[in-house]
Amino acid sequence: MSSHGAPIPMTSRPCGPLKGEARVPGDKSISHRSLILGAMCIGETEITGLLEGQDVLDTARAMRAFGAEVTDHGGGTWTVSGVGTGGFAEPEQVIDCGNSGTGVRLIMGAMATCDISATFTGDASLNGRPMARVTDPLDLFGTRAYGRSGGRLPMTVVGAADPVPVEYTVPVPSAQVKSAVLLAGLNAPGQTVVTETEATRDHTERMLAGFGAEIATEVTDAGRVITLTGQPELKAQKIAVPRDPSSAAFPVCAALIVPGSDVLVPGIGLNPTRAGLFTTLRDMGADLSYENERIEGGEPVADLRARFSPDLKGIEVPEDRAASMIDEYPVLSVVAAFASGETVMRGVRELRVKESDRIDAMATGLRANGITVEDGPDWWIVTGLGHGNVPGGAVCASHLDHRIAMSFLILGMAATKPVSVDDGGPIATSFPVFEPLMTDLGAQLVRDNQPSG
């Protein structure tokens, strides 16, 4: 079953050139944080360009449950009337975060230093994912969490009545863990200090500063040291959400492997902590250019133009780039299948505990489509066959994972034979317009349980 209904089997058929403009949805990471920080300040925050995928809608519903007034004005414009730092009310019902690991972990952090309790659950995929990586550092504030074995949902979090500031070093690169600790630190007295040995996406730090928090980042021998002064009065903001680079990855990668393609993806956020995929593709020889580079809302933005690139080469992706493109490795592995030689991806253990075990899911599906893949605990290697030589023809399991489903559908656009996924339903969690957007560009996507035409 998909996360919110019956399975939706889908097939992607080899297609002609992809042409046109791909207006992908708003950035999911920024959308989640806009709603949460808007709920934690006094006054009305206006958000335009909000991603209206299921993950973000679940976060909006959660903020209402904690007492904020969240209003959808249509067209991606929303307002949030917040309750102030530490002002969350105790929810009357269980908080269902659906498929969203980002949503549940950030919300746990935001309520962890409020004197309330909340119970969290999700779909089958989310309920199987580890939460101890967040609840362990939250315990340092005085928070307590009670879940199933292995630190899994459903889980009740009891906020700290008298929180204390925390100094914490993130053990593995994780923007979710870092952000949860910083959000918890907002309602703790004194200074909360988070050190990360490897930089991860910094949307939380940028947005906290924008909302008026006192936050400073210093690069030291120990890593990036982020110091947050607790108990500020956050100020309501107007936020224009840039388009999501993780969503842009799909039309961009499709254009690179489908002959004759030329696709423009306007207004993409190019935060350096998020743009590793595009750098990697260019290293592989992709015809990918940035146009109209600019700054919007404190974030670097550009229009991306991707053209068919028949001479892609396999490379070894720098391990220190992993955090800036962790969600894009599945679709990168698809591009790697059409490159010549080996594409080596290391330092990606985090992929084992995403919505699915993404290394295993992609390796299994790629092998079924005629691609050689080797994998280990935190690495995998895809041996590409070059343009025009990928067989395809398999049905792949999506494992309730939106990025797995979309990646295999991209594969089918350039393989010799169609490629199917057992369930495309989870795509709606992050990219609800994926099908019409790709179809408008020229893709041949069919829902197998519905008549075509």
Secondary structure per residue as TSV (DSSP state, phi and psi in degrees):
chain	resnum	aa	ss	phi	psi
A	1	M	-	360.0	145.3
A	2	S	B	-74.9	172.0
A	3	S	T	-66.5	-23.1
A	4	H	T	-135.4	33.0
A	5	G	B	160.2	-169.8
A	6	A	S	-67.5	153.1
A	7	P	-	-58.6	146.5
A	8	I	-	-122.5	89.1
A	9	P	-	-64.0	139.5
A	10	M	E	-137.1	150.6
A	11	T	E	-129.0	138.0
A	12	S	E	-112.9	124.4
A	13	R	E	-103.9	151.4
A	14	P	-	-52.8	136.8
A	15	C	-	-132.2	169.7
A	16	G	S	-78.7	-172.0
A	17	P	-	-55.8	140.5
A	18	L	-	-90.8	125.3
A	19	K	E	-136.4	143.6
A	20	G	E	124.2	-161.7
A	21	E	E	-111.4	129.6
A	22	A	-	-109.3	99.8
A	23	R	-	-89.6	89.1
A	24	V	-	-75.3	162.6
A	25	P	-	-68.5	173.5
A	26	G	B	-64.4	157.6
A	27	D	-	-62.0	125.8
A	28	K	H	-68.4	-42.8
A	29	S	H	-59.8	-45.1
A	30	I	H	-71.5	-34.7
A	31	S	H	-62.4	-48.6
A	32	H	H	-54.8	-50.2
A	33	R	H	-68.1	-33.1
A	34	S	H	-61.6	-44.4
A	35	L	H	-66.7	-43.7
A	36	I	H	-68.9	-47.4
A	37	L	H	-69.7	-33.7
A	38	G	H	-60.2	-35.7
A	39	A	H	-73.8	-19.0
A	40	M	T	-98.4	5.6
A	41	C	S	-116.2	173.0
A	42	I	B	-97.4	134.7
A	43	G	S	105.2	-174.7
A	44	E	E	-108.2	119.0
A	45	T	E	-93.7	131.3
A	46	E	E	-105.6	127.5
A	47	I	E	-120.0	126.1
A	48	T	E	-114.9	148.4
A	49	G	S	77.3	18.1
A	50	L	-	-61.3	135.6
A	51	L	-	-68.7	122.1
A	52	E	-	-102.5	40.4
A	53	G	S	-79.0	165.9
A	54	Q	H	-61.0	-37.9
A	55	D	H	-56.5	-47.8
A	56	V	H	-71.7	-38.0
A	57	L	H	-61.4	-35.5
A	58	D	H	-65.1	-37.9
A	59	T	H	-67.0	-39.8
A	60	A	H	-59.9	-43.6
A	61	R	H	-64.2	-37.6
A	62	A	H	-64.5	-41.3
A	63	M	H	-63.3	-35.8
A	64	R	H	-62.2	-41.0
A	65	A	H	-63.9	-28.2
A	66	F	T	-89.0	5.0
A	67	G	T	109.5	-6.5
A	68	A	-	-78.8	153.2
A	69	E	E	-97.4	110.9
A	70	V	E	-115.9	122.8
A	71	T	E	-126.0	131.4
A	72	D	E	-94.2	116.5
A	73	H	-	-98.0	3.0
A	74	G	S	88.4	153.2
A	75	G	T	66.8	24.5
A	76	G	T	82.9	5.6
A	77	T	-	-99.2	125.7
A	78	W	E	-132.9	154.9
A	79	T	E	-126.1	148.2
A	80	V	E	-129.6	117.7
A	81	S	E	-95.7	110.9
A	82	G	-	-84.4	171.9
A	83	V	-	-112.4	1.0
A	84	G	-	88.7	158.9
A	85	T	T	-60.2	125.7
A	86	G	T	78.8	8.1
A	87	G	-	-97.7	8.0
A	88	F	-	-59.6	136.7
A	89	A	-	-87.3	156.9
A	90	E	-	-74.9	125.6
A	91	P	-	-64.6	145.2
A	92	E	S	-82.5	-22.5
A	93	Q	S	-125.3	167.4
A	94	V	-	-63.1	139.7
A	95	I	E	-90.0	113.6
A	96	D	E	-98.0	112.0
A	97	C	-	-97.0	12.0
A	98	G	T	60.2	-116.8
A	99	N	T	-106.1	3.6
A	100	S	-	-95.6	105.4
A	101	G	H	-66.8	-39.1
A	102	T	H	-61.4	-48.3
A	103	G	H	-58.1	-52.4
A	104	V	H	-66.1	-40.3
A	105	R	H	-69.9	-39.7
A	106	L	H	-69.3	-39.0
A	107	I	H	-66.5	-40.1
A	108	M	H	-56.3	-43.3
A	109	G	H	-63.6	-43.2
A	110	A	H	-63.5	-33.7
A	111	M	H	-97.3	-4.3
A	112	A	T	-65.3	-25.0
A	113	T	T	-110.3	21.2
A	114	C	S	-101.5	147.3
A	115	D	S	-83.0	62.7
A	116	I	-	-143.5	169.4
A	117	S	E	-122.5	150.7
A	118	A	E	-149.3	144.3
A	119	T	E	-110.6	131.9
A	120	F	E	-116.3	142.2
A	121	T	E	-144.1	-179.8
A	122	G	-	-163.3	-165.3
A	123	D	-	-78.4	-177.7
A	124	A	T	-60.1	-36.3
A	125	S	T	-66.9	-50.1
A	126	L	G	-65.3	-37.5
A	127	N	G	-69.2	-10.8
A	128	G	G	-98.3	-1.1
A	129	R	S	-93.7	148.3
A	130	P	-	-73.6	132.0
A	131	M	-	-109.1	-11.2
A	132	A	H	-60.9	-29.3
A	133	R	H	-59.5	-25.1
A	134	V	H	-97.5	-45.2
A	135	T	H	-68.3	-28.6
A	136	D	H	-61.7	-51.5
A	137	P	H	-68.0	-29.9
A	138	L	H	-65.8	-30.4
A	139	D	H	-56.6	-30.3
A	140	L	T	-65.0	-25.9
A	141	F	T	-76.5	-15.3
A	142	G	T	108.3	4.9
A	143	T	-	-76.1	153.8
A	144	R	E	-130.1	142.1
A	145	A	E	-131.1	137.2
A	146	Y	E	-130.4	107.9
A	147	G	E	-131.5	-167.0
A	148	R	E	-76.9	172.5
A	149	S	T	-56.2	144.2
A	150	G	T	78.7	12.1
A	151	G	T	66.7	41.3
A	152	R	E	-107.8	156.0
A	153	L	E	-70.3	158.1
A	154	P	E	-64.1	148.0
A	155	M	E	-146.2	137.3
A	156	T	E	-103.3	128.2
A	157	V	E	-110.2	124.1
A	158	V	E	-103.8	111.6
A	159	G	-	-66.2	154.3
A	160	A	-	-74.2	124.3
A	161	A	S	-71.5	-35.8
A	162	D	S	-130.1	75.4
A	163	P	-	-65.6	151.2
A	164	V	-	-118.4	152.1
A	165	P	-	-69.3	157.0
A	166	V	-	-130.1	145.3
A	167	E	E	-114.7	122.8
A	168	Y	E	-142.1	133.5
A	169	T	E	-103.7	121.2
A	170	V	E	-69.8	120.9
A	171	P	S	-71.2	-31.6
A	172	V	S	-132.7	150.2
A	173	P	-	-57.6	119.2
A	174	S	-	-157.7	110.3
A	175	A	H	-66.2	-30.2
A	176	Q	H	-65.6	-45.1
A	177	V	H	-66.1	-48.7
A	178	K	H	-54.5	-47.1
A	179	S	H	-66.9	-39.9
A	180	A	H	-60.1	-42.5
A	181	V	H	-67.0	-41.6
A	182	L	H	-65.1	-41.8
A	183	L	H	-64.5	-38.5
A	184	A	H	-64.6	-37.6
A	185	G	H	-65.1	-18.1
A	186	L	T	-59.0	-35.4
A	187	N	T	-105.3	16.5
A	188	A	S	-103.5	142.9
A	189	P	S	-70.0	159.8
A	190	G	S	73.1	-154.8
A	191	Q	E	-111.2	128.1
A	192	T	E	-98.5	131.3
A	193	V	E	-121.6	125.1
A	194	V	E	-118.4	128.8
A	195	T	E	-113.9	130.1
A	196	E	E	-122.5	127.7
A	197	T	S	-74.0	-20.5
A	198	E	S	-133.7	128.8
A	199	A	-	-62.7	135.3
A	200	T	-	-120.5	174.6
A	201	R	-	-51.5	135.6
A	202	D	-	-110.4	27.0
A	203	H	H	-59.6	-38.3
A	204	T	H	-63.5	-45.4
A	205	E	H	-62.1	-45.4
A	206	R	H	-61.5	-42.8
A	207	M	H	-74.1	-35.8
A	208	L	H	-59.3	-43.8
A	209	A	H	-62.5	-41.4
A	210	G	H	-63.1	-33.1
A	211	F	T	-83.5	-0.1
A	212	G	T	100.5	8.3
A	213	A	-	-73.6	151.4
A	214	E	E	-89.7	103.9
A	215	I	E	-140.2	137.5
A	216	A	E	-135.6	143.6
A	217	T	E	-122.0	131.6
A	218	E	E	-129.2	133.5
A	219	V	E	-91.3	119.2
A	220	T	E	-125.5	179.7
A	221	D	T	-62.7	-26.4
A	222	A	T	-82.3	-14.2
A	223	G	E	128.4	-158.9
A	224	R	E	-84.0	119.1
A	225	V	E	-106.5	117.4
A	226	I	E	-110.3	121.9
A	227	T	E	-114.9	122.8
A	228	L	E	-118.7	127.7
A	229	T	E	-88.7	123.7
A	230	G	S	-78.0	167.0
A	231	Q	S	58.6	45.3
A	232	P	-	-81.3	166.6
A	233	E	-	-99.5	102.8
A	234	L	-	-71.7	144.5
A	235	K	B	-108.2	134.8
A	236	A	-	-58.9	148.0
A	237	Q	-	-131.4	165.9
A	238	K	E	-105.6	122.3
A	239	I	E	-120.8	124.4
A	240	A	E	-102.7	111.7
A	241	V	-	-79.0	121.4
A	242	P	-	-69.7	164.3
A	243	R	B	-72.4	149.3
A	244	D	-	-77.7	118.5
A	245	P	H	-64.4	-28.5
A	246	S	H	-69.7	-33.5
A	247	S	H	-75.1	-38.6
A	248	A	H	-59.5	-26.8
A	249	A	H	-55.1	-32.6
A	250	F	H	-74.1	-53.7
A	251	P	H	-64.8	-32.6
A	252	V	H	-62.9	-50.3
A	253	C	H	-66.6	-36.7
A	254	A	H	-62.3	-42.8
A	255	A	H	-62.3	-34.6
A	256	L	H	-68.3	-27.0
A	257	I	H	-109.1	-10.2
A	258	V	S	-97.9	119.8
A	259	P	T	-54.0	135.9
A	260	G	T	82.5	2.6
A	261	S	-	-76.7	149.3
A	262	D	E	-152.6	104.1
A	263	V	E	-124.4	133.1
A	264	L	E	-106.7	128.6
A	265	V	E	-116.4	101.7
A	266	P	E	-80.9	152.1
A	267	G	E	64.9	39.0
A	268	I	E	-87.6	134.0
A	269	G	E	-66.4	129.4
A	270	L	-	-121.1	39.1
A	271	N	-	-49.9	129.6
A	272	P	T	-56.1	-25.3
A	273	T	T	-81.9	3.3
A	274	R	T	-126.5	-10.3
A	275	A	-	-98.8	16.8
A	276	G	H	-60.6	-34.1
A	277	L	H	-60.3	-45.4
A	278	F	H	-66.7	-36.9
A	279	T	H	-62.9	-42.5
A	280	T	H	-64.5	-43.7
A	281	L	H	-61.1	-40.7
A	282	R	H	-65.9	-36.1
A	283	D	H	-61.6	-29.9
A	284	M	T	-82.1	-4.1
A	285	G	T	100.1	15.8
A	286	A	-	-69.4	142.3
A	287	D	E	-84.9	83.9
A	288	L	E	-132.7	121.4
A	289	S	E	-128.6	153.7
A	290	Y	E	-102.0	130.1
A	291	E	E	-124.8	149.7
A	292	N	E	55.0	50.2
A	293	E	E	-67.1	138.1
A	294	R	E	-160.2	174.5
A	295	I	E	-115.5	128.0
A	296	E	E	-133.2	123.5
A	297	G	T	58.8	32.7
A	298	G	T	81.6	0.3
A	299	E	E	-115.5	137.0
A	300	P	E	-68.0	137.1
A	301	V	E	-136.2	148.7
A	302	A	E	-155.2	167.2
A	303	D	E	-95.8	131.0
A	304	L	E	-102.1	130.3
A	305	R	E	-113.9	124.4
A	306	A	E	-119.8	129.8
A	307	R	E	-122.6	154.5
A	308	F	-	-50.3	132.5
A	309	S	-	-128.6	92.9
A	310	P	T	-75.9	-11.8
A	311	D	T	-116.0	41.3
A	312	L	-	-65.5	142.6
A	313	K	B	-118.5	139.4
A	314	G	-	-66.3	145.9
A	315	I	-	-138.2	170.5
A	316	E	E	-95.8	113.7
A	317	V	E	-70.8	126.1
A	318	P	-	-54.8	130.5
A	319	E	G	-60.5	-33.6
A	320	D	G	-75.2	-0.7
A	321	R	G	-91.9	-8.4
A	322	A	G	-58.1	-43.9
A	323	A	G	-64.1	-26.8
A	324	S	G	-84.8	-0.5
A	325	M	S	-150.6	25.3
A	326	I	G	-59.7	-34.6
A	327	D	G	-78.9	-12.1
A	328	E	G	-97.5	-3.8
A	329	Y	H	-60.2	-37.3
A	330	P	H	-57.9	-47.8
A	331	V	H	-75.3	-28.0
A	332	L	H	-61.0	-38.2
A	333	S	H	-64.9	-28.4
A	334	V	H	-68.3	-47.4
A	335	V	H	-59.1	-40.6
A	336	A	H	-59.6	-30.8
A	337	A	H	-64.6	-25.8
A	338	F	T	-99.0	1.4
A	339	A	S	-89.0	169.9
A	340	S	E	-98.3	127.3
A	341	G	E	90.5	-171.4
A	342	E	E	-88.7	135.9
A	343	T	E	-108.3	119.1
A	344	V	E	-106.6	126.5
A	345	M	E	-124.1	115.7
A	346	R	E	-123.3	164.0
A	347	G	S	69.3	33.1
A	348	V	-	-119.2	35.3
A	349	R	G	-54.9	-31.8
A	350	E	G	-55.8	-28.5
A	351	L	G	-64.0	-21.5
A	352	R	G	-71.2	-18.5
A	353	V	G	-126.1	30.9
A	354	K	S	-83.5	-155.8
A	355	E	S	-54.6	-28.3
A	356	S	S	-142.4	177.4
A	357	D	-	-76.3	94.3
A	358	R	H	-69.3	-28.7
A	359	I	H	-65.8	-49.4
A	360	D	H	-65.1	-42.2
A	361	A	H	-62.9	-45.5
A	362	M	H	-72.0	-40.7
A	363	A	H	-61.1	-44.4
A	364	T	H	-62.9	-46.9
A	365	G	H	-68.2	-40.4
A	366	L	H	-64.2	-41.8
A	367	R	H	-60.5	-41.0
A	368	A	H	-63.9	-23.4
A	369	N	T	-98.1	13.9
A	370	G	T	93.7	14.7
A	371	I	-	-105.6	138.2
A	372	T	E	-83.5	126.3
A	373	V	E	-134.1	131.0
A	374	E	E	-109.8	146.5
A	375	D	E	-149.8	155.0
A	376	G	E	-138.4	-169.2
A	377	P	T	-57.3	-39.7
A	378	D	T	-135.2	28.3
A	379	W	E	-153.1	160.8
A	380	W	E	-157.3	153.9
A	381	I	E	-130.8	125.6
A	382	V	E	-108.1	124.7
A	383	T	E	-95.8	108.9
A	384	G	E	-75.4	153.4
A	385	L	E	-104.3	-4.6
A	386	G	-	84.5	163.7
A	387	H	T	-58.2	132.7
A	388	G	T	85.0	1.6
A	389	N	-	-116.4	6.6
A	390	V	-	-88.1	118.9
A	391	P	-	-64.3	-49.2
A	392	G	B	71.2	-157.2
A	393	G	-	94.6	-1.6
A	394	A	-	-101.3	162.5
A	395	V	E	-102.2	124.5
A	396	C	E	-110.8	145.0
A	397	A	-	-83.9	131.6
A	398	S	-	-88.8	-18.1
A	399	H	T	56.2	37.9
A	400	L	T	59.4	27.0
A	401	D	-	-119.1	115.2
A	402	H	H	-58.8	-40.8
A	403	R	H	-72.6	-31.3
A	404	I	H	-66.3	-46.4
A	405	A	H	-60.1	-48.0
A	406	M	H	-66.6	-36.8
A	407	S	H	-62.3	-44.7
A	408	F	H	-70.2	-29.9
A	409	L	H	-68.9	-34.7
A	410	I	H	-64.3	-41.1
A	411	L	H	-55.6	-42.8
A	412	G	H	-65.5	-20.1
A	413	M	H	-71.5	-22.9
A	414	A	H	-123.9	-4.4
A	415	A	S	-74.7	168.2
A	416	T	S	-69.5	-38.3
A	417	K	B	-118.6	159.2
A	418	P	-	-59.2	154.6
A	419	V	E	-124.0	134.9
A	420	S	E	-116.7	156.6
A	421	V	E	-122.7	146.2
A	422	D	S	-71.4	-22.3
A	423	D	-	-157.2	109.4
A	424	G	-	-94.2	2.6
A	425	G	G	-55.5	-42.5
A	426	P	G	-61.9	-15.5
A	427	I	G	-55.5	-32.1
A	428	A	G	-63.8	-18.1
A	429	T	G	-66.1	-30.4
A	430	S	T	-127.3	-23.6
A	431	F	-	-141.8	68.1
A	432	P	T	-63.0	-19.3
A	433	V	T	-103.8	17.6
A	434	F	H	-54.3	-49.8
A	435	E	H	-62.3	-55.7
A	436	P	H	-64.3	-34.9
A	437	L	H	-63.5	-48.1
A	438	M	H	-69.2	-36.5
A	439	T	H	-64.6	-39.9
A	440	D	H	-63.0	-29.4
A	441	L	H	-76.7	-19.1
A	442	G	T	123.9	3.5
A	443	A	-	-70.3	154.1
A	444	Q	E	-111.2	89.5
A	445	L	E	-111.0	134.1
A	446	V	E	-131.1	132.8
A	447	R	E	-83.2	116.5
A	448	D	T	-71.0	-17.3
A	449	N	T	-96.4	12.7
A	450	Q	S	-132.8	149.2
A	451	P	-	-65.7	141.1
A	452	S	-	-81.4	167.3
A	453	G	-	98.3	360.0
